[in-house]
Amino acid sequence: MNKESEIMEAYFFDIDGTLVFDGKIEDKEKLLFLSKNSKLFFATALPYLYAFRKCKGIMDYFSGGVFASGGDIRIFNVYQKIYPISDFDRNYFHAYRQNGEYYKIIYKSKIDIYSDFVKLEKEDRYYALLNSKASKVNGILEICGYCGYRDKDITVVGNGENDIEMLKFFTNSVAVNSAEENIRKAAKRVHTIQDL
């Protein structure tokens, strides 16, 4: 088991409630320190452009990320993988796309999905329609495979319901102190980003 103070090869951070609180980026100095010794990646439900806007002041610290709940996986200027979505009704959604391929669709109410190719996930006030292969875990595994990271070499950090899968899956997982009890129980450790 890694010591809490040990520097990892890579860190994967959720954005809302983990790096950004009330529109303000937290722990910039610690992120700068970590970025000098490790690779930093995002792991967020936010589409890339929304993540970019929220994290503009720290984007240079990051090497890429898992965006749109795994629908868009990027290593900046090196690699990108999109899990596209094809069949959907365009009258009831907001869609995000890259290079002509849809990778995340937000619905305002729950709909029935009967498909092996898409899945519906609850995100805050909306439902997201995603390719069934898209997830934070699969996106992190994709980046780890590309970069040669092993499970023991990375730490994932999150605070919300949509982080539970990655917090349970990876050996080194951290829920931030402000996370609700069920999120804290899913993680191996609970503390602030300053304590990484």
MDAnalysis code that builds the backbone (N, CA, C; Angstrom):
import MDAnalysis as mda
import numpy as np

u = mda.Universe.empty(588, n_residues=196, atom_resindex=np.repeat(np.arange(196), 3), trajectory=True)
u.add_TopologyAttr("name", ["N", "CA", "C"] * 196)
u.add_TopologyAttr("resid", np.arange(1, 197))
u.add_TopologyAttr("resname", ["MET", "ASN", "LYS", "GLU", "SER", "GLU", "ILE", "MET", "GLU", "ALA", "TYR", "PHE", "PHE", "ASP", "ILE", "ASP", "GLY", "THR", "LEU", "VAL", "PHE", "ASP", "GLY", "LYS", "ILE", "GLU", "ASP", "LYS", "GLU", "LYS", "LEU", "LEU", "PHE", "LEU", "SER", "LYS", "ASN", "SER", "LYS", "LEU", "PHE", "PHE", "ALA", "THR", "ALA", "LEU", "PRO", "TYR", "LEU", "TYR", "ALA", "PHE", "ARG", "LYS", "CYS", "LYS", "GLY", "ILE", "MET", "ASP", "TYR", "PHE", "SER", "GLY", "GLY", "VAL", "PHE", "ALA", "SER", "GLY", "GLY", "ASP", "ILE", "ARG", "ILE", "PHE", "ASN", "VAL", "TYR", "GLN", "LYS", "ILE", "TYR", "PRO", "ILE", "SER", "ASP", "PHE", "ASP", "ARG", "ASN", "TYR", "PHE", "HIS", "ALA", "TYR", "ARG", "GLN", "ASN", "GLY", "GLU", "TYR", "TYR", "LYS", "ILE", "ILE", "TYR", "LYS", "SER", "LYS", "ILE", "ASP", "ILE", "TYR", "SER", "ASP", "PHE", "VAL", "LYS", "LEU", "GLU", "LYS", "GLU", "ASP", "ARG", "TYR", "TYR", "ALA", "LEU", "LEU", "ASN", "SER", "LYS", "ALA", "SER", "LYS", "VAL", "ASN", "GLY", "ILE", "LEU", "GLU", "ILE", "CYS", "GLY", "TYR", "CYS", "GLY", "TYR", "ARG", "ASP", "LYS", "ASP", "ILE", "THR", "VAL", "VAL", "GLY", "ASN", "GLY", "GLU", "ASN", "ASP", "ILE", "GLU", "MET", "LEU", "LYS", "PHE", "PHE", "THR", "ASN", "SER", "VAL", "ALA", "VAL", "ASN", "SER", "ALA", "GLU", "GLU", "ASN", "ILE", "ARG", "LYS", "ALA", "ALA", "LYS", "ARG", "VAL", "HIS", "THR", "ILE", "GLN", "ASP", "LEU"])
u.atoms.positions = np.array([
    [0.843, -1.185, 0.000],
    [0.000, 0.000, 0.000],
    [0.883, 1.240, 0.000],
    [0.520, 2.229, -0.814],
    [1.307, 3.454, -0.891],
    [1.123, 4.318, 0.349],
    [2.185, 4.959, 0.778],
    [2.077, 5.937, 1.854],
    [1.338, 7.152, 1.310],
    [0.552, 7.808, 2.151],
    [-0.237, 8.946, 1.694],
    [0.633, 10.062, 1.130],
    [1.839, 10.228, 1.617],
    [2.690, 11.313, 1.155],
    [3.495, 10.954, -0.097],
    [3.428, 9.706, -0.519],
    [4.172, 9.276, -1.700],
    [3.622, 9.951, -2.956],
    [4.504, 10.467, -3.794],
    [4.097, 11.096, -5.044],
    [3.812, 9.998, -6.061],
    [2.656, 10.080, -6.694],
    [2.233, 9.087, -7.680],
    [2.689, 9.520, -9.075],
    [2.667, 8.591, -10.028],
    [3.003, 8.949, -11.411],
    [1.921, 9.821, -12.035],
    [0.663, 9.566, -11.654],
    [-0.439, 10.336, -12.230],
    [-1.580, 10.474, -11.225],
    [-2.293, 11.590, -11.340],
    [-3.479, 11.859, -10.527],
    [-4.627, 12.188, -11.472],
    [-5.810, 11.690, -11.139],
    [-7.018, 11.955, -11.914],
    [-8.017, 12.650, -11.002],
    [-8.421, 13.872, -11.358],
    [-9.277, 14.695, -10.515],
    [-10.635, 14.962, -11.147],
    [-11.685, 14.777, -10.365],
    [-12.987, 15.317, -10.723],
    [-12.864, 16.844, -10.623],
    [-13.793, 17.580, -11.230],
    [-13.691, 19.044, -11.205],
    [-14.645, 19.652, -10.180],
    [-15.950, 19.580, -10.448],
    [-16.932, 20.230, -9.577],
    [-16.947, 19.601, -8.191],
    [-16.669, 20.403, -7.178],
    [-16.666, 19.924, -5.799],
    [-15.361, 19.283, -5.374],
    [-14.451, 19.075, -6.309],
    [-13.144, 18.505, -5.983],
    [-12.047, 19.545, -6.220],
    [-11.996, 20.095, -7.431],
    [-11.031, 21.154, -7.749],
    [-11.659, 22.541, -7.714],
    [-12.940, 22.614, -8.037],
    [-13.638, 23.900, -8.129],
    [-14.802, 23.909, -7.143],
    [-14.819, 24.924, -6.283],
    [-15.893, 25.117, -5.307],
    [-16.474, 26.513, -5.511],
    [-17.770, 26.592, -5.718],
    [-18.445, 27.885, -5.920],
    [-17.742, 28.731, -6.975],
    [-17.324, 28.094, -8.063],
    [-16.683, 28.796, -9.170],
    [-15.227, 29.146, -8.954],
    [-14.669, 28.786, -7.815],
    [-13.278, 29.121, -7.489],
    [-12.419, 27.863, -7.483],
    [-11.262, 27.954, -8.124],
    [-10.318, 26.836, -8.133],
    [-9.598, 26.798, -6.788],
    [-9.610, 25.629, -6.164],
    [-8.965, 25.438, -4.868],
    [-7.577, 24.812, -5.043],
    [-6.701, 25.084, -4.123],
    [-5.403, 24.402, -4.009],
    [-4.519, 24.505, -5.249],
    [-4.461, 25.680, -5.869],
    [-3.624, 25.880, -7.062],
    [-2.155, 25.550, -6.787],
    [-1.662, 25.974, -5.624],
    [-0.248, 25.744, -5.304],
    [0.065, 24.256, -5.209],
    [-0.812, 23.504, -4.579],
    [-0.601, 22.058, -4.454],
    [-0.666, 21.406, -5.828],
    [-1.593, 21.836, -6.678],
    [-1.692, 21.281, -8.035],
    [-0.430, 21.598, -8.841],
    [0.091, 22.798, -8.691],
    [1.342, 23.158, -9.366],
    [2.468, 22.254, -8.884],
    [2.573, 22.048, -7.579],
    [3.592, 21.159, -7.021],
    [3.442, 19.747, -7.597],
    [2.222, 19.217, -7.573],
    [1.995, 17.860, -8.090],
    [2.347, 17.773, -9.577],
    [2.024, 18.832, -10.340],
    [2.273, 18.803, -11.783],
    [3.756, 18.807, -12.118],
    [4.592, 19.247, -11.207],
    [6.040, 19.242, -11.442],
    [6.649, 17.870, -11.201],
    [5.918, 17.014, -10.478],
    [6.430, 15.692, -10.126],
    [5.613, 14.544, -10.712],
    [4.425, 14.840, -11.230],
    [3.503, 13.809, -11.725],
    [2.711, 14.375, -12.896],
    [2.011, 13.508, -13.582],
    [1.074, 13.929, -14.621],
    [-0.295, 14.088, -13.975],
    [-0.983, 15.183, -14.289],
    [-2.322, 15.424, -13.774],
    [-3.328, 15.297, -14.917],
    [-4.449, 14.659, -14.623],
    [-5.521, 14.472, -15.591],
    [-6.851, 14.804, -14.928],
    [-7.814, 15.214, -15.726],
    [-9.176, 15.401, -15.249],
    [-9.935, 14.083, -15.378],
    [-10.946, 13.898, -14.553],
    [-11.898, 12.782, -14.671],
    [-13.256, 13.380, -14.308],
    [-13.982, 13.857, -15.315],
    [-15.148, 14.683, -15.065],
    [-16.335, 14.330, -15.954],
    [-17.509, 14.658, -15.478],
    [-18.718, 14.527, -16.289],
    [-18.838, 15.699, -17.262],
    [-18.069, 16.738, -17.034],
    [-18.138, 17.925, -17.889],
    [-17.551, 17.658, -19.283],
    [-18.197, 18.155, -20.328],
    [-17.561, 18.142, -21.659],
    [-16.291, 18.999, -21.622],
    [-15.383, 18.747, -22.528],
    [-14.072, 19.395, -22.524],
    [-14.173, 20.920, -22.452],
    [-14.989, 21.553, -23.299],
    [-15.042, 23.013, -23.329],
    [-15.532, 23.594, -22.003],
    [-16.465, 22.939, -21.344],
    [-16.940, 23.393, -20.037],
    [-15.829, 23.225, -18.993],
    [-15.125, 22.118, -19.050],
    [-14.006, 21.893, -18.134],
    [-12.929, 22.957, -18.353],
    [-12.646, 23.251, -19.606],
    [-11.640, 24.265, -19.943],
    [-12.024, 25.612, -19.335],
    [-13.289, 26.011, -19.488],
    [-13.738, 27.296, -18.940],
    [-13.627, 27.335, -17.418],
    [-14.009, 26.253, -16.752],
    [-13.968, 26.229, -15.284],
    [-12.544, 26.186, -14.750],
    [-11.630, 25.581, -15.497],
    [-10.268, 25.337, -15.000],
    [-9.217, 26.112, -15.770],
    [-9.621, 27.205, -16.386],
    [-8.711, 27.978, -17.229],
    [-7.400, 28.330, -16.522],
    [-7.459, 28.654, -15.247],
    [-6.268, 29.048, -14.507],
    [-5.302, 27.921, -14.185],
    [-5.722, 26.670, -14.393],
    [-4.843, 25.531, -14.066],
    [-4.671, 24.552, -15.227],
    [-5.215, 24.881, -16.388],
    [-5.147, 23.950, -17.521],
    [-3.713, 23.569, -17.869],
    [-2.786, 24.501, -17.723],
    [-1.385, 24.206, -18.052],
    [-0.776, 23.153, -17.135],
    [-1.363, 22.905, -15.984],
    [-0.871, 21.889, -15.058],
    [-1.276, 20.478, -15.485],
    [-2.261, 20.389, -16.384],
    [-2.873, 19.097, -16.724],
    [-2.417, 18.589, -18.087],
    [-2.314, 17.267, -18.177],
    [-1.851, 16.603, -19.405],
    [-2.990, 16.065, -20.244],
    [-4.217, 16.152, -19.751],
    [-5.364, 15.640, -20.490],
    [-6.460, 15.247, -19.539],
    [-7.296, 14.305, -19.979],
    [-8.335, 13.865, -19.073],
    [-9.423, 13.039, -19.701],
    [-10.321, 12.638, -18.830],
    [-11.519, 11.904, -19.188],
    [-12.651, 12.915, -19.041],
    [-13.275, 13.285, -20.153],
    [-14.316, 14.296, -20.159],
    [-15.647, 13.657, -20.537],
    [-16.731, 14.359, -20.202],
    [-18.082, 13.907, -20.557],
    [-18.338, 12.478, -20.082],
    [-17.942, 12.209, -18.840],
    [-18.145, 10.873, -18.231],
    [-17.542, 9.748, -19.060],
    [-16.451, 10.029, -19.725],
    [-15.760, 9.008, -20.516],
    [-16.097, 9.020, -21.987],
    [-16.951, 9.933, -22.425],
    [-17.285, 10.021, -23.850],
    [-16.176, 10.647, -24.678],
    [-15.278, 11.369, -24.037],
    [-14.179, 12.073, -24.699],
    [-12.935, 11.891, -23.831],
    [-11.937, 11.203, -24.358],
    [-10.704, 10.905, -23.634],
    [-9.553, 11.595, -24.364],
    [-8.761, 12.369, -23.635],
    [-7.698, 13.150, -24.285],
    [-6.388, 13.122, -23.500],
    [-5.305, 12.997, -24.231],
    [-3.978, 13.356, -23.753],
    [-3.611, 14.523, -24.656],
    [-3.542, 15.710, -24.092],
    [-3.433, 16.927, -24.895],
    [-2.304, 16.854, -25.925],
    [-2.655, 17.213, -27.155],
    [-1.735, 17.267, -28.300],
    [-1.115, 15.926, -28.672],
    [-1.629, 14.821, -28.112],
    [-1.046, 13.511, -28.371],
    [-2.095, 12.491, -28.802],
    [-3.218, 12.440, -28.097],
    [-4.159, 11.338, -28.269],
    [-5.569, 11.798, -27.938],
    [-6.537, 11.313, -28.710],
    [-7.936, 11.544, -28.375],
    [-8.775, 10.367, -28.842],
    [-9.715, 9.974, -27.989],
    [-10.655, 8.918, -28.346],
    [-12.051, 9.395, -27.970],
    [-12.961, 9.311, -28.915],
    [-14.358, 9.683, -28.701],
    [-15.190, 8.412, -28.777],
    [-16.097, 8.239, -27.802],
    [-17.080, 7.167, -27.882],
    [-18.372, 7.780, -28.417],
    [-18.636, 7.634, -29.705],
    [-19.781, 8.318, -30.315],
    [-21.127, 7.675, -29.973],
    [-22.163, 8.485, -30.134],
    [-23.549, 8.044, -29.995],
    [-24.204, 8.317, -31.346],
    [-25.041, 7.407, -31.812],
    [-25.657, 7.652, -33.109],
    [-27.165, 7.868, -33.032],
    [-27.958, 6.888, -32.699],
    [-29.409, 6.998, -32.796],
    [-30.019, 7.673, -31.584],
    [-30.591, 8.881, -31.777],
    [-31.271, 9.581, -30.702],
    [-32.226, 10.622, -31.286],
    [-33.185, 11.058, -30.499],
    [-34.171, 12.055, -30.894],
    [-33.643, 13.447, -30.535],
    [-33.373, 14.268, -31.521],
    [-32.744, 15.573, -31.303],
    [-33.689, 16.644, -30.760],
    [-34.956, 16.331, -30.524],
    [-35.905, 17.328, -30.037],
    [-35.869, 17.538, -28.530],
    [-35.233, 16.662, -27.757],
    [-35.320, 16.705, -26.301],
    [-33.966, 16.713, -25.604],
    [-32.943, 17.270, -26.220],
    [-31.626, 17.133, -25.636],
    [-30.729, 18.318, -25.958],
    [-29.580, 18.349, -25.295],
    [-28.460, 19.201, -25.680],
    [-27.307, 18.245, -25.980],
    [-26.729, 18.345, -27.147],
    [-25.704, 17.387, -27.562],
    [-24.327, 18.040, -27.649],
    [-23.304, 17.250, -27.359],
    [-21.915, 17.677, -27.480],
    [-21.259, 16.790, -28.525],
    [-20.488, 17.407, -29.398],
    [-19.832, 16.593, -30.409],
    [-18.447, 17.126, -30.724],
    [-17.639, 16.232, -31.264],
    [-16.267, 16.529, -31.651],
    [-16.040, 15.843, -32.979],
    [-15.466, 16.552, -33.919],
    [-15.175, 15.993, -35.248],
    [-16.401, 15.317, -35.866],
    [-17.583, 15.919, -35.657],
    [-18.799, 15.397, -36.252],
    [-19.432, 14.221, -35.532],
    [-18.816, 13.735, -34.450],
    [-19.338, 12.586, -33.695],
    [-19.918, 13.066, -32.369],
    [-21.151, 12.658, -32.060],
    [-21.753, 12.967, -30.770],
    [-21.166, 12.034, -29.710],
    [-20.797, 12.599, -28.560],
    [-20.238, 11.768, -27.499],
    [-20.962, 11.927, -26.165],
    [-21.844, 12.933, -26.036],
    [-22.645, 13.087, -24.829],
    [-23.897, 13.863, -25.182],
    [-25.029, 13.389, -24.629],
    [-26.305, 14.048, -24.863],
    [-27.003, 14.195, -23.522],
    [-27.478, 15.389, -23.236],
    [-28.173, 15.667, -21.980],
    [-29.672, 15.742, -22.259],
    [-30.456, 14.930, -21.539],
    [-31.917, 14.960, -21.601],
    [-32.441, 15.623, -20.346],
    [-33.561, 16.346, -20.471],
    [-34.133, 17.032, -19.311],
    [-35.079, 16.157, -18.508],
    [-35.458, 15.020, -19.012],
    [-36.288, 14.091, -18.240],
    [-35.867, 12.673, -18.574],
    [-36.194, 11.748, -17.683],
    [-35.795, 10.360, -17.884],
    [-36.581, 9.743, -19.034],
    [-35.879, 8.978, -19.861],
    [-36.512, 8.266, -20.963],
    [-36.121, 6.799, -20.851],
    [-36.876, 5.948, -21.483],
    [-36.529, 4.531, -21.497],
    [-35.499, 4.265, -22.583],
    [-34.461, 3.572, -22.220],
    [-33.397, 3.222, -23.158],
    [-33.340, 1.707, -23.261],
    [-33.496, 1.199, -24.463],
    [-33.410, -0.239, -24.700],
    [-32.338, -0.466, -25.749],
    [-31.099, -0.514, -25.314],
    [-30.008, -0.661, -26.260],
    [-28.774, -1.195, -25.564],
    [-27.997, -1.966, -26.302],
    [-26.705, -2.411, -25.797],
    [-25.618, -1.395, -26.109],
    [-25.956, -0.341, -26.875],
    [-24.957, 0.601, -27.354],
    [-24.946, 1.934, -26.608],
    [-26.008, 2.246, -25.887],
    [-26.054, 3.498, -25.135],
    [-26.524, 3.227, -23.707],
    [-26.223, 4.186, -22.818],
    [-26.678, 4.094, -21.430],
    [-27.118, 5.479, -20.981],
    [-27.965, 5.504, -19.980],
    [-28.481, 6.744, -19.438],
    [-27.966, 6.900, -18.019],
    [-27.325, 8.049, -17.723],
    [-26.790, 8.307, -16.385],
    [-27.355, 9.604, -15.838],
    [-27.698, 9.612, -14.556],
    [-28.189, 10.809, -13.889],
    [-27.011, 11.706, -13.565],
    [-27.113, 12.971, -13.971],
    [-26.089, 13.973, -13.677],
    [-26.782, 15.231, -13.186],
    [-26.690, 15.484, -11.916],
    [-27.273, 16.676, -11.323],
    [-28.764, 16.757, -11.674],
    [-29.166, 17.751, -12.448],
    [-30.578, 17.943, -12.793],
    [-30.972, 17.252, -14.092],
    [-30.038, 16.612, -14.778],
    [-30.297, 16.059, -16.094],
    [-29.948, 14.579, -16.163],
    [-30.235, 14.001, -17.311],
    [-29.825, 12.647, -17.624],
    [-28.906, 12.727, -18.841],
    [-27.810, 12.010, -18.786],
    [-26.855, 11.994, -19.898],
    [-26.980, 10.679, -20.646],
    [-27.050, 10.762, -21.955],
    [-27.052, 9.593, -22.815],
    [-25.631, 9.427, -23.340],
    [-25.039, 8.280, -23.046],
    [-23.644, 8.029, -23.399],
    [-23.501, 6.697, -24.113],
    [-22.445, 6.558, -24.851],
    [-22.068, 5.267, -25.398],
    [-21.884, 4.314, -24.218],
    [-22.336, 3.090, -24.341],
    [-22.271, 2.150, -23.207],
    [-20.834, 1.850, -22.768],
    [-19.846, 2.123, -23.613],
    [-18.440, 1.898, -23.242],
    [-17.836, 3.082, -22.494],
    [-18.529, 4.218, -22.488],
    [-17.997, 5.431, -21.874],
    [-18.208, 5.405, -20.363],
    [-17.125, 5.600, -19.632],
    [-17.186, 5.750, -18.167],
    [-15.871, 6.376, -17.721],
    [-15.879, 6.932, -16.535],
    [-14.634, 7.480, -15.996],
    [-13.597, 6.373, -15.846],
    [-14.021, 5.208, -15.360],
    [-13.089, 4.090, -15.176],
    [-12.470, 3.683, -16.504],
    [-13.291, 3.475, -17.531],
    [-12.753, 3.071, -18.833],
    [-11.847, 4.141, -19.423],
    [-12.201, 5.405, -19.237],
    [-11.351, 6.488, -19.732],
    [-10.008, 6.527, -19.027],
    [-10.020, 6.357, -17.718],
    [-8.757, 6.333, -16.955],
    [-7.913, 5.134, -17.374],
    [-8.548, 3.986, -17.543],
    [-7.809, 2.798, -18.011],
    [-7.220, 3.025, -19.397],
    [-7.939, 3.722, -20.261],
    [-7.450, 4.046, -21.612],
    [-6.190, 4.906, -21.525],
    [-6.224, 5.947, -20.707],
    [-5.058, 6.817, -20.537],
    [-3.903, 6.040, -19.900],
    [-4.208, 5.239, -18.887],
    [-3.156, 4.438, -18.234],
    [-2.503, 3.476, -19.222],
    [-3.306, 2.837, -20.054],
    [-2.762, 1.927, -21.059],
    [-1.863, 2.650, -22.052],
    [-2.292, 3.822, -22.490],
    [-1.514, 4.604, -23.445],
    [-0.189, 5.073, -22.830],
    [-0.242, 5.495, -21.563],
    [0.945, 6.047, -20.885],
    [1.789, 5.005, -20.155],
    [1.279, 3.792, -20.017],
    [2.021, 2.750, -19.319],
    [1.910, 2.803, -17.798],
    [0.883, 3.470, -17.272],
    [0.684, 3.515, -15.822],
    [0.017, 2.240, -15.342],
    [0.449, 1.774, -14.185],
    [-0.209, 0.645, -13.522],
    [-1.159, 1.194, -12.468],
    [-2.087, 0.377, -12.038],
    [-3.062, 0.795, -11.028],
    [-2.377, 1.393, -9.808],
    [-1.311, 0.777, -9.346],
    [-0.624, 1.251, -8.136],
    [0.107, 2.580, -8.351],
    [0.230, 3.019, -9.616],
    [0.954, 4.247, -9.936],
    [0.081, 5.488, -9.954],
    [-1.237, 5.313, -9.808],
    [-2.143, 6.450, -9.955],
    [-3.018, 6.623, -8.711],
    [-3.541, 7.842, -8.571],
    [-4.539, 8.151, -7.547],
    [-5.696, 8.852, -8.234],
    [-6.928, 8.454, -7.887],
    [-8.127, 9.123, -8.385],
    [-8.755, 9.884, -7.225],
    [-9.294, 11.079, -7.526],
    [-9.849, 11.941, -6.493],
    [-11.226, 12.426, -6.937],
    [-12.226, 12.260, -6.076],
    [-13.574, 12.690, -6.432],
    [-14.424, 13.026, -5.235],
    [-15.668, 13.449, -5.526],
    [-16.557, 13.875, -4.448],
    [-18.032, 13.551, -4.676],
    [-18.406, 13.026, -5.846],
    [-19.813, 12.887, -6.167],
    [-20.247, 11.478, -6.506],
    [-21.564, 11.335, -6.682],
    [-22.161, 10.039, -7.031],
    [-21.505, 9.441, -8.280],
    [-21.223, 10.287, -9.274],
    [-20.641, 9.765, -10.507],
    [-19.156, 9.422, -10.378],
    [-18.598, 9.572, -9.182],
    [-17.205, 9.187, -8.909],
    [-17.106, 7.848, -8.183],
    [-18.225, 7.343, -7.699],
    [-18.202, 6.121, -6.886],
    [-17.538, 4.961, -7.615],
    [-17.869, 4.746, -8.871],
    [-17.288, 3.620, -9.619],
    [-15.764, 3.712, -9.647],
    [-15.220, 4.892, -9.942],
    [-13.748, 5.000, -10.016],
    [-13.123, 4.927, -8.624],
    [-13.803, 5.465, -7.614],
    [-13.264, 5.400, -6.256],
    [-13.194, 3.965, -5.754],
    [-14.174, 3.154, -6.117],
    [-14.161, 1.740, -5.726],
    [-13.186, 0.922, -6.564],
    [-13.036, 1.261, -7.836],
    [-12.272, 0.452, -8.778],
    [-10.762, 0.544, -8.550],
    [-10.252, 1.752, -8.344],
    [-8.804, 1.935, -8.281],
    [-8.265, 1.789, -6.859],
    [-7.050, 1.249, -6.762],
    [-6.410, 0.965, -5.483],
    [-6.212, 2.220, -4.641],
    [-5.754, 3.292, -5.264],
    [-5.494, 4.551, -4.563],
    [-6.596, 5.541, -4.912],
    [-7.600, 5.618, -4.059],
    [-8.705, 6.540, -4.311],
    [-8.922, 7.421, -3.097],
    [-9.262, 8.682, -3.390],
    [-9.455, 9.679, -2.344],
    [-10.778, 10.391, -2.568],
    [-11.595, 10.450, -1.540],
    [-12.774, 11.313, -1.531],
    [-12.392, 12.562, -0.753],
    [-12.790, 13.717, -1.257],
    [-12.478, 14.950, -0.533],
    [-13.335, 15.021, 0.723],
    [-12.835, 15.754, 1.715],
    [-13.512, 15.841, 3.017],
    [-14.969, 16.249, 2.916],
    [-15.315, 17.088, 1.943],
    [-16.679, 17.606, 1.827],
    [-17.652, 16.617, 1.187],
    [-17.181, 15.472, 0.739],
    [-18.038, 14.478, 0.077],
    [-19.043, 13.890, 1.067],
    [-20.195, 13.483, 0.546],
    [-21.202, 12.838, 1.379],
    [-20.699, 11.469, 1.835],
    [-21.320, 10.943, 2.865],
    [-20.860, 9.715, 3.521],
    [-20.733, 8.534, 2.558],
    [-21.702, 8.330, 1.657],
    [-21.623, 7.183, 0.737],
    [-20.443, 7.305, -0.227],
    [-20.052, 8.515, -0.563],
    [-18.882, 8.738, -1.427],
    [-17.615, 8.454, -0.615],
    [-17.587, 8.928, 0.590],
    [-16.433, 8.719, 1.471],
    [-16.198, 7.227, 1.707],
    [-17.269, 6.466, 1.845],
    [-17.147, 5.019, 2.060],
    [-16.617, 4.294, 0.822],
    [-16.880, 4.845, -0.361],
    [-16.411, 4.214, -1.600],
    [-14.899, 4.368, -1.782],
    [-14.333, 5.421, -1.212],
    [-12.902, 5.716, -1.374],
    [-12.061, 4.970, -0.345],
    [-10.801, 4.777, -0.680],
    [-9.864, 4.134, 0.251],
    [-9.394, 5.113, 1.319],
    [-9.332, 6.425, 0.957],
    [-8.911, 7.469, 1.900],
    [-9.834, 8.685, 1.748],
    [-9.869, 9.498, 2.782],
    [-10.647, 10.741, 2.757],
    [-9.750, 11.839, 3.298],
    [-9.530, 12.889, 2.487],
    [-8.796, 14.061, 2.945],
    [-8.854, 15.153, 1.901],
    [-8.119, 16.229, 2.099],
    [-8.119, 17.345, 1.165],
    [-7.061, 17.135, 0.091],
    [-7.119, 17.926, -0.950],
    [-6.095, 17.872, -1.993],
    [-4.745, 18.292, -1.413],
    [-4.753, 19.214, -0.463],
    [-3.507, 19.630, 0.187],
    [-2.766, 18.445, 0.800],
    [-3.508, 17.424, 1.215],
    [-2.899, 16.261, 1.889],
    [-2.367, 15.201, 0.922],
    [-2.540, 15.420, -0.378],
    [-2.028, 14.416, -1.345],
    [-0.521, 14.396, -1.351],
])
